[in-house]
């Protein structure tokens, strides 16, 4: 049931975002959807199948197990339910923010994470362009965080839904008036804010790591308000890959191993 709920909400948000992109796009895309979408969505489908056969649902099950066995800080303290829910949502969101930074700083993880950044355009399908090994590592990391915290099971499901929905939203090529965007950024990550993270400029790629709420970037001083180029003109992706054609499905799966071999 937990999987059905997550997938239903994720699909609904994705459909809303791609419809919004079509009606009111922020940027003109120079690489067609027909060229990019089969790769990004194919990778997403492959990742879903891999997780279904391996670690799918492990986050929720680990929270249920922790609650039943009394593992984790919140369970030890017998915290009230409302506090456990708030603490779970905030702690897991900050944990993913930290994981994102490490994925850029640690070469072994960067070889996996760069698959996400090789997309030369930026839209809702970019949100699901991840290497399956990164997805699996992320799940194991979340399980560790959930058990240590003693996270509330239903709050874990809520967090997964929020994270997936926020990622789809803030990767979308949707046009939000600048005045509204500026106000939204005090609470959530907007597409204009996260797009800076996908810039080809290293100083901009090394910023705006958040996925859901914007406070972590502000508190940890990784926030960049505006790119050097305009939002509509800035180059997206990684510079070495901009001279190549859009990478195919198998090329993305093999990319981390090619990078390791070069090292």
N, C-alpha and C positions, 0 to 999 in steps of 0.2 A: 504493500500500500504506500509506503514511504517513497518508493521509487516512482510509482505512478503519479503521486502528487508533485514531486520535483520536476519530472519530465513534462507534465501537463502545463505547469506554470511557466517553465522555461520555454516551451514551444509557443505558448501564448504571447509572451513578451517578445520573443524573436519575430513572430509574425507582425506584431505592432511596430517594431523597430524597422523592419525592412519595408513596410508600407509607408512609414514616415519618411524614410530615406528616399523612396521613389517620388513622393509628393513634394518634399521640401529638403533637398540635399544641401549639405554645408559646402562640399567641395565637388568640383567636376572630376570624375574619375577617368584616367587615361588608359586603364587596363579594364577590359570589359568584365562584367559579371560572369559571362559564359566561360571565360578563361580562368577566373579565380575561384568562383564558387564551387565547382566540382571538386577542386583540391581541398579547400577548407572544410566543406561539408562532408567530403569523403573521409577526411582525417577525423572529424567529429564522430561520424558513424563507426569508424574503426575503433576509436577510443572507447566509445560506449560498449561495443562488443567485448573488448579486452577487459574492461572493468566489470562487466556483467559476469564474465567467466572467472574473474580473479578476486578483486578487492571491493566490488560493488556492495554498498550498504554497510561497509565496515565501520564507518564513522558512527552511524546510529547504533549499531550493535555494540560498539565499544562503550558508548555512553550508557546503554542499558546494563551492560556487564558491570561498569564502574559503579552505577547506582545500586545494583543488587549486592555487590561485594563491599560497598562502602569505600571504594577507592577514590582518591582525589581530594583536593583541598575543600571544595564546597560540601562534599558528602561528610567529611570529617568534622566540619564546623556546624553541620546540620543547618545550613543557611536557609532562610525563607525562600519560597519558590520564586517570588518576584526578583529577589536579589540574584538568585542563581541564573535566572533567564538573562537579566541585564549583564551580569558578569560573563556569562557564556558568549553572548553576542559580541561584547566589546573585546574580550580576551582573544577570541578566535580571529576577529577582524585584524587586531594588531599583530597576531601571530602570522597571518597571511601577508601582511605588509612587510614584516621582517623577512619572511621567506622570499618574497619578491626581491628584496635588496640583495640577499645572499645569492640568489639565482643570477644576479648580474655581476657580483663580485668574485664568486668562486668559479674558476674556469671549468671544472667538471660539470657543474650545474648550468653554466652559461652555454655550453655546447648543446644542451638540451633546450634551454629556454630561447636560444636564438631562432629556433624554428618559428616561434611566435612573431619575432621581430623581422623576419625575412619577407613578410607580406609588404608589397610595395604600394598598397592602397590601405584604406582604413574604413571598415564598415562593420556591421553586426557579425559577419562571418569571421572576422579577425578574432573575435572573442573565443572562438572554439578551435583556433589553429594552434594546437599544442602537441608536442611529441608524447606518445603514450607512456614512455618511461617517466617523463616529468609528472604526468597525471598520477601515476602510481606512487612516486616518491612523495608527492604532495599529500596523497591520502594517508600514507604511513606517518607523515609528520603531523597531520591533523589528529590522527588517532592518538599519538603520543601526547599532544596538547590536551585532548579531550580527557584522557585518563588522568593526567597530572592535575587537571583542574577539577575533575569530577563534574563535567558539564552535564546540564539537564538534557535528556534525550530529545524532547520536542524542540528545545531551543537549538539543538544541533541541526535538526531538519530545517528550522526557520533560517538558520544561518546559511545553509547550503542553498536555499531558495533565494535569499537576499543576495548572496555572492554571485550566483549565476545570473540573476536578473540585472544586478548592477553592472556586471562585466558586459553583458549584451548592450545595455543602455550606454555605458561610457565609451564603448568602441563604435557606436553607431555614427553614421555619416548624416546626422540630422542637424537641421538649422534651428538653433535656439537664439533668440535676440540677445546681443551682448549684455544688455542691462539685466535681463533675467538670469543669464548665465552667471554673472558676477554675484548675484544674490544666492543662487543655488549652491555655489562653490563653498559657501561658509558651512554647509552641512554635507553635501554629497559630491562625488566625483562626477563632473560633467564631461561630455565628449571633447569639448575644447580644452579642458584641463588635461585629460589623459592623452589626447592626441600628441601633446608636446613630448610625452614619454616615448612616442614612436618616431620622433624626429631622427634624422640621420646625424645630427650634431651630438657628439658624446656628452657634452655638458647638459643637454636637454634630455637625452635618453636616461641620464643618471639623475632623474628627478621624477616627481609625481608618481610614486610607487603605489599609492593606495588604489583600492578597487571599489570600496563602498562609501566610507565617510572620509572627509578631507582633513580631519583634525590631525591624523598621524603625520602627514607631510608637513603641516604647519609646525607642529610641536617638535619634530625631529629635523626641521630645517632642510627638507628635501623638496620644498614647494617652489615651483617656478610659475609665475602668473601668465607670462606671455612668451611666445617663441621669438627668436630674432627676426625670422621672416613672418609674414602674415599667416594666419591659419589656413587660408586658401591657397597659399603659394609654397608653404614649407614642404620640403622633401620628406617622404615617409620611407621607413625601412632601414636597412643597413647598407652603407655605401658600397661595400664590395659586391653586393648582390644586385645593385641597381643597374649594373652594366650587363647583367645576365637577363635572360627571359624569366618569366615567372616559373618558380620551381614546381615540379610535378610531385605527385603523391609519394612515389618511391624515393625520389630525391630528398624529400623532407624526412622520411623515415631513416634514411642512411646518413643524412647530414652530420649528426653528432659524432658518428663513428669515423667519418672522413676527417673531421676536425681533430679528433684524438690521434688519428694516424699521422696527420701533418705535424702535430706536436712531438 
